Amino acid sequence: MASSAPADDEARTRIRSFVFWLVVVTLTADSLVALTATSRWPGPACFLVCQLMVSWSPAIAAWIASRRCGRPLASLGWQCPTLRMLAVAYAIPLGYALATYGVVWLTGMGRFPDQERLAQMTAALGVSHLPAYWPVAALVLHHATLLWLRGCLTSLGEEIGWRGFLLPELVKLMPFRRAAIVSGGIWAVWHFPLILFGGYHGNTEMLYSLACFTLVIIAISFPLSWLRLKSGEVWTCTAFHASHNLFILKLFNPLTQDTGHTRWLVSEFGIVTVIMTLAAAWGFRTVGSADLKRR
């Protein structure tokens, strides 16, 4: 991983450029979201476009920084992924999500399923009339395929920035573990305005939500960083990101009934999720370092 001083300076310049444009683009997108949310003009369609712009802020910042610093856009990782790597990327979040919610369900710290929420979700999907367990099966199948694919659209915008641009520059300057922590820290802080002002938190103490969220994001940055270095592209990272959002936020969390303390344990703001994702990070801390040494 040894590199010359000019190469190090170039990497630092690219990182600074990316962070600068990330702040500029994100603040602009957040301002547009706030403006459209509090005004009837120009309508809900524009509001959704502005929200999409927020999720694509890292990609836009990566594109601007690449152009300004002379980094080829092809280096962001557009190679065709293998089905094996995509399957691994899809399965890792499913594994730690099942471990998290499985512990909570089996110990009675949260009830599965939340019948009221399940009825709402199957009715919205139009399958509540089916007999026996078919509505649940249809709901899981829909979320695990179509909803996951839709989630890839927003996840790609982030992954182009975090793993497409930022991570490869960081590993030129520091070991794998530190690069994963730094990229995860920037990724977590980027979400702070949404947590502090946008209502995206765990309905617990704000400092607790921020602490748990930060640890979860830094933890999952380890398998994500490994995927990027192992595959050489961002598609597998996108598959992982969308799978994480799907199983944690869209499926298991809504179907878990709060028994009083559940909200302190699950989602991206709970301590059990922190423990399980840190276990995943521990497992990838050495394989990522080994892959980086072979580059």
N, C-alpha and C positions, 0 to 999 in steps of 0.2 A: 504493500500500500504506500510505500515511500514515494514521495513526489518532490519536485523541485520547488524552490521558493516562489518563482514566478507563477507556477501552476497553483500553488496555495493562495497567492494573492488574487489570482483570477477567480478561484472558487469563492473566496470571501467577497469579492466584488459582485459576483452573481447572486450570492445569498442576500447581500444587502439590497441589491436592486429588486430581488423578488419580494423581500419583506416590505420595502417601501411601496411598491406597487400593490401589494396585497392590502396594505392599510388604506391606500387611496381608493382602490376599486371597491373594497368591502364597505368603507364608510359611505361611498356614493350609493351603492346598492341598498345598504341599510336605510339611508335617508329616503330613497325612493319608495321602499317598502312602507316606512312610517308615513310618508306623504299620501300614498295611495290608500293606506289602511284607514286614514282619518278623513278621507274625502270621497265624495260620490263620483268624482271625476278622476280618471277616465274609465273606471269600471273594474269589475273583478278580474277580467282577463289580463289587464295591465298589472294588477296586483300579483297575479300568479307569475307573470313574466319577470317582475322585479324580484320575487322570491327565488325564482330559478337563477337569476343573475347573482344573487347572494351565494348560492351553492356553487356557482361556476366562477366566483371571484378568484379562487386559487388558480384555476386554469387560465383565466384572463391575465392575471399577474405573471404567471409562468410564460405565457406567450409574449407579453411586453418585455419582460426581463431577458428572454431568449433573443429577441430582436435587437435589443439595445446592447447586449453584451456579446453578441456574435455567436451564441450557442445554437447549433442546428436544431430545428424543431423535431427532426427525426430522433434526436437523442432522448426525447421524452418517453420513449418506450412504446412504439406502435407495432412491434412484432406480433405475429399471430400466436396466440396462446395454445398450449396443448390441452386436450380434454382432461388429462390427468391433473394438471396444475389447477385448472378451473374447478375440478371436483374437490381437490384438497382445500382450495380457497373457500368454497361453499360450505364445506363440512366443518372447518375449524370453529367458526362462530356458532354453528349448530351444536357442536360438542360442549363448549363452555356455557352456552345458553341452557341446554338440557341439564347440565350439572348444577347451574345456579338455581333454576326454577324447580328442578327435581328435589333438591335439598329442602327448599321452602315448602313444596307441596307435601312431601313425605313426613316432614316434621310438624305439619299443621300450622306453620307460621304464615301460610297463605293457602287459600282454598282453590282447587281446580276441579271443574271450570267455574267461572262466575256465570251462573245460569242467565242472569239478566243481560249481561254483556254479550254472551254467546247468542242469545235470541236476537239481539239487535244486529249483530254482525252477519248472522245467517239470513236474516230478513233483508238486510241491505244487499246481500249477494243474490237474493231471490231463490234460496234453496231451503228455506225453513219448512216447506211443505213436505219434504222428503221424509221417509220413515226411518226410525231407529237412529243409527249413528251416521247415516249418509250426509246429513247437513254438516257435521263436523269434518267428515272426510273431504267433502267438497270445499269447505272453507280452507282447510289446510292445503289442499292441492292448488287452489286458486292463489293463495298467498305465496306458496313456495315456488310458483312458476311465474304467473303473469305479474303479480305485485312485485316479485323480486326483479323481474326484467325492467319494470318501470322505475324501481329504485336504483337500478344501474345508471339511469340517465343522470340523476343528481349526484350519485356517488362518483361518477367519472369526472365531473367537474372538480371535485376535491382531490381525487387521486392524481390527476394530471399535475396539480400543484405540489401536493405533499410528497408523493412517491415518484412522480414523473420528473419533477425539476429539483425539489429541495433535497431529498435524500441522497441522490448521486453526488451532489456537491458537498454535502456534509461528510460522506465517507471518504472524501479526498483529504479531509482535515482531521478526522478523529476516528477512533475504533468504532466497530459496529454498535456496541451497546450504548455508547454515548450518543452516536448519531440517531439511534432509535429514540432515546430519551429526549434529545433536543427537538427532533422533528415532531414527536408526540406532544411535547410541551407547547410548541408553537401552534399545533393543531388544536390543542385544548383551549389555549388562551383566545384563539380566533372565535371560539364558541361562547366566550364569557358574556359578550353583550346580549346574546340571545337568552342566556340563562338569567342574567341580572335584570334585563328590561323587556325580554320577549315572552316571558311566561313559560320558558322551557326549563323546568326544574322538577325536583322530586317531591314537592309539597312537604318538605321537611325544613329544617334550618338551612338558610342559604349557604352558610359556610360549609355545612356538611355536604350539601349538594355539590358545591364547587370542588371540595376535596375529593369526594368519591368519583365525580366525573373526570377530574384531572388524572387520577390514578388509573381509571379504566382506559382512558384514551392513550396514556403513555404505555400501559401494559399491552394493548392490542397493536401498538406500533411495532412491537418486536416481531410477531408473525407477519405483519404487513411488510415490514422492511425485509424480512427473509424472503417473502414471496417476490418482492421487486428484484432483489439481487439474484435469486435463484432462477427466475423466469426471464429477466431482462425486459419485461414489459409491464404496462399498467393495467391490463385487462384483468389479470388474476387479482390484483389489489382491489379493483372495482367490484369484482364478484364477491370478495371477502367483505368489503364495506357494505354492500347492499344486503348480504346475508346477515351481517350483524344487525343492521337496522331492522330487517324483516323479523327475525326471531325474537330479538330483545324488545323492540318498540311496537311492532305491528301485530304480533301473534301471541307470544307467551304473556307479556305484561297485561294486555287488555283482558285476557282470559283468566287472570289470577285475581281472586277476590281478596280484598284487604281485610285481614282479621284484627287490625288494630295497629300493628307494627310493621306490616308487610312493606309499606312504602319506604321504610328505612333499609330494606334488605335487597330489593330487586331494582330493575330498570338500570339505567346508566348512572343512577344516583344512590345505589344501595351497596352495603358492605359485603354481601355475599357475592355480588357481581364483581366487586373489587378483588375478592379473594380468588375467585375462579379465573379471572383474566390475568391476575398476577402469576397464577400457576402456569397458565399458557405462556406468559412472557418468560418465565424461568426455563421452560422447556425449549424455547427458541433462542435463548441467549448465546448458546455455544454454536449451534448449527449456523446461525447468521454470521458469527465471527469466522467460522471455517470457510463459508462461501465467499466472504469478503477477501480472505487471504488468497483464494484461488483466482481472483479477478486480475 
